[in-house]
């Protein structure tokens, strides 16, 4: 069964996000060029830390394999020196040798897994690095707290949310409206939202006035 599984697993499937996912669902969902670059930097930082951790772990595994080889060699020497009449001691040493062999095999497989993870992380890192460089050709990276970049980002992001809610015929929740109203006055989505709120408020006031007028007429009748 294991041989059949190994034969099928020769058809490798990458143990990472597809480039399609990274392009359209991770970077592509960001509303501005600056936010796309900021996201690339976040992803690169995360993967850099993972790559450093894997590098350290690989060195640990290599040292473990070397120590297992030393321990196994000692067992082999002890086996040669052991009294042939002492069957229990020889059996114990032989068992220890088999255990070291199994531990080394597990460590070798762990090393292969680490190398594969390093490969997948490297491919994702390369994607984000190239994407970042291409975005920089469109416009230079600005500081995260750059006022105009933040205004542009939040204006676009909240506009998308509003448009999606309108398209799906969902009501705008109060948290979303509060966030929009907190934006600087010159952001377009805030202007539009305030105009809409003012229009709806006037409608409500007009309806209340008409209702009050009807009540007065009914009282007179």
C-alpha positions as CSV (number, residue, x, y, z in Angstrom):
1,X,0.0,0.0,0.0
2,X,2.8,2.5,0.9
3,X,4.5,1.8,-2.4
4,X,1.3,2.5,-4.3
5,X,0.8,5.7,-2.4
6,X,4.4,6.7,-3.0
7,X,4.0,6.0,-6.7
8,X,0.9,8.3,-6.9
9,X,2.6,11.0,-4.8
10,X,5.3,11.3,-7.5
11,X,2.7,13.7,-9.0
12,X,3.6,16.6,-6.8
13,X,1.0,19.2,-5.7
14,X,2.5,22.3,-4.2
15,X,2.0,22.6,-0.5
16,X,1.4,26.4,-0.7
17,X,-1.1,28.9,-2.0
18,X,-1.4,28.9,-5.8
19,X,0.0,32.0,-7.6
20,X,-3.6,32.6,-8.6
21,X,-4.7,32.9,-5.0
22,X,-1.8,35.1,-4.1
23,X,-2.4,37.4,-7.0
24,X,-6.2,37.8,-7.0
25,X,-7.3,37.0,-3.4
26,X,-4.4,38.3,-1.3
27,X,-2.8,41.2,-3.2
28,X,-5.6,41.8,-5.7
29,X,-8.2,42.5,-3.1
30,X,-6.3,45.5,-1.8
31,X,-7.9,48.6,-3.2
32,X,-4.8,50.8,-3.9
33,X,-1.3,50.4,-5.2
34,X,0.1,51.5,-1.9
35,X,-1.9,49.0,0.1
36,X,-0.9,46.3,-2.3
37,X,2.8,47.1,-1.6
38,X,2.2,47.3,2.1
39,X,0.6,43.8,1.9
40,X,3.6,42.5,0.0
41,X,5.9,43.8,2.7
42,X,3.8,42.1,5.4
43,X,3.8,38.8,3.6
44,X,7.6,39.0,2.9
45,X,8.3,39.7,6.6
46,X,6.2,36.7,7.7
47,X,7.9,34.4,5.2
48,X,11.4,35.7,6.1
49,X,10.8,34.8,9.7
50,X,9.6,31.4,8.7
51,X,12.6,30.8,6.4
52,X,14.9,31.8,9.3
53,X,13.2,29.4,11.6
54,X,13.4,26.5,9.1
55,X,17.1,27.2,8.6
56,X,17.7,26.9,12.3
57,X,15.5,23.8,12.5
58,X,17.5,22.2,9.7
59,X,20.8,22.7,11.5
60,X,19.3,21.2,14.6
61,X,18.2,18.1,12.7
62,X,21.6,17.8,11.0
63,X,23.3,17.9,14.4
64,X,20.8,15.3,15.7
65,X,21.7,13.0,12.7
66,X,25.4,13.4,13.4
67,X,24.9,12.6,17.1
68,X,22.8,9.5,16.2
69,X,25.7,8.3,13.9
70,X,28.1,8.7,16.8
71,X,25.9,6.8,19.2
72,X,25.3,4.1,16.7
73,X,29.1,3.8,16.1
74,X,29.7,3.5,19.8
75,X,27.1,0.7,20.0
76,X,28.8,-1.1,17.2
77,X,32.2,-0.9,19.0
78,X,30.6,-2.1,22.2
79,X,29.0,-5.0,20.3
80,X,32.4,-6.0,19.0
81,X,33.9,-5.9,22.5
82,X,30.9,-7.6,24.2
83,X,31.4,-11.1,25.5
84,X,29.9,-13.5,23.0
85,X,28.5,-15.5,26.0
86,X,26.6,-12.4,27.3
87,X,23.6,-12.8,25.0
88,X,21.4,-10.3,26.9
89,X,24.0,-7.5,26.5
90,X,24.5,-8.2,22.9
91,X,20.7,-8.2,22.3
92,X,20.4,-4.9,24.1
93,X,23.1,-3.3,22.0
94,X,21.6,-4.7,18.8
95,X,18.2,-3.2,19.8
96,X,19.9,0.2,20.5
97,X,21.5,0.1,17.1
98,X,18.1,-0.6,15.5
99,X,16.5,2.3,17.5
100,X,19.3,4.7,16.3
101,X,18.7,3.6,12.7
102,X,14.9,4.3,13.0
103,X,15.6,7.6,14.7
104,X,18.0,8.6,12.0
105,X,15.5,7.6,9.3
106,X,12.8,9.8,11.0
107,X,15.3,12.7,11.2
108,X,16.2,12.3,7.5
109,X,12.5,12.4,6.6
110,X,12.0,15.4,8.8
111,X,15.0,17.1,7.0
112,X,13.3,16.4,3.6
113,X,10.0,17.9,4.9
114,X,11.9,21.0,6.0
115,X,13.6,21.4,2.6
116,X,10.2,21.1,0.9
117,X,8.7,23.7,3.2
118,X,11.7,26.0,2.5
119,X,11.1,25.5,-1.2
120,X,7.4,26.4,-1.0
121,X,8.1,29.5,1.2
122,X,10.9,30.5,-1.2
123,X,8.5,30.4,-4.2
124,X,5.9,32.5,-2.4
125,X,8.6,34.9,-1.3
126,X,9.8,35.2,-4.8
127,X,6.2,36.0,-6.0
128,X,5.8,38.8,-3.4
129,X,9.2,40.2,-4.1
130,X,8.6,40.4,-7.9
131,X,5.1,41.8,-7.3
132,X,6.4,44.5,-5.0
133,X,9.1,45.5,-7.6
134,X,6.5,45.6,-10.3
135,X,4.2,47.8,-8.2
136,X,7.1,50.2,-7.5
137,X,7.3,50.8,-11.2
138,X,3.7,52.2,-11.0
139,X,4.4,54.5,-8.1
140,X,7.1,54.7,-5.4
141,X,6.4,53.2,-2.0
142,X,5.1,55.8,0.5
143,X,5.3,55.6,4.3
144,X,2.5,53.7,5.9
145,X,1.3,56.8,7.8
146,X,1.4,59.0,4.7
147,X,-1.9,61.0,5.0
148,X,-2.8,61.0,1.3
149,X,-2.1,57.3,0.9
150,X,-4.2,56.5,4.0
151,X,-7.1,58.7,2.8
152,X,-7.0,57.1,-0.6
153,X,-6.9,53.6,0.9
154,X,-9.8,54.1,3.3
155,X,-11.8,56.0,0.7
156,X,-11.5,53.1,-1.8
157,X,-11.9,50.4,0.8
158,X,-15.1,51.8,2.3
159,X,-16.5,52.7,-1.1
160,X,-16.1,49.0,-2.0
161,X,-18.0,47.9,1.1
162,X,-20.8,50.4,0.5
163,X,-21.2,49.4,-3.1
164,X,-21.2,45.7,-2.2
165,X,-23.9,46.2,0.4
166,X,-26.0,48.2,-2.1
167,X,-25.6,45.5,-4.8
168,X,-26.6,42.8,-2.4
169,X,-29.4,45.0,-1.0
170,X,-28.1,44.9,2.5
171,X,-28.5,47.8,4.9
172,X,-25.5,49.8,5.9
173,X,-24.6,48.9,9.5
174,X,-24.0,51.7,12.0
175,X,-20.3,50.7,12.5
176,X,-19.6,51.1,8.8
177,X,-21.3,54.5,8.7
178,X,-19.5,55.7,11.8
179,X,-16.2,54.7,10.2
180,X,-17.0,56.6,7.0
181,X,-18.1,59.7,8.9
182,X,-14.8,59.6,10.8
183,X,-12.8,60.1,7.6
184,X,-11.4,63.5,6.6
185,X,-14.0,65.8,5.0
186,X,-12.4,65.8,1.5
187,X,-12.8,62.0,1.0
188,X,-15.4,61.3,-1.6
189,X,-17.2,58.4,0.1
190,X,-17.7,60.6,3.2
191,X,-19.3,63.4,1.1
192,X,-21.6,60.9,-0.6
193,X,-22.6,59.2,2.7
194,X,-23.3,62.5,4.4
195,X,-25.4,63.6,1.4
196,X,-27.4,60.4,1.5
197,X,-27.9,60.7,5.3
198,X,-29.0,64.2,4.9
199,X,-31.4,63.2,2.2
200,X,-32.9,60.4,4.2
201,X,-33.1,62.6,7.3
202,X,-35.1,65.2,5.3
203,X,-37.3,62.5,4.0
204,X,-38.0,61.3,7.5
205,X,-38.7,64.8,8.7
206,X,-41.1,65.4,5.8
207,X,-42.9,62.1,6.5
208,X,-43.2,63.0,10.2
209,X,-44.6,66.5,9.3
210,X,-47.1,64.9,6.9
211,X,-48.1,62.4,9.6
212,X,-48.6,65.2,12.2
213,X,-50.6,67.2,9.7
214,X,-52.9,64.2,9.1
215,X,-53.4,63.8,12.8
216,X,-54.4,67.4,13.1
217,X,-56.9,67.1,10.3
218,X,-58.4,64.0,11.8
219,X,-58.8,65.7,15.2
220,X,-60.7,68.6,13.5
221,X,-63.0,66.2,11.7
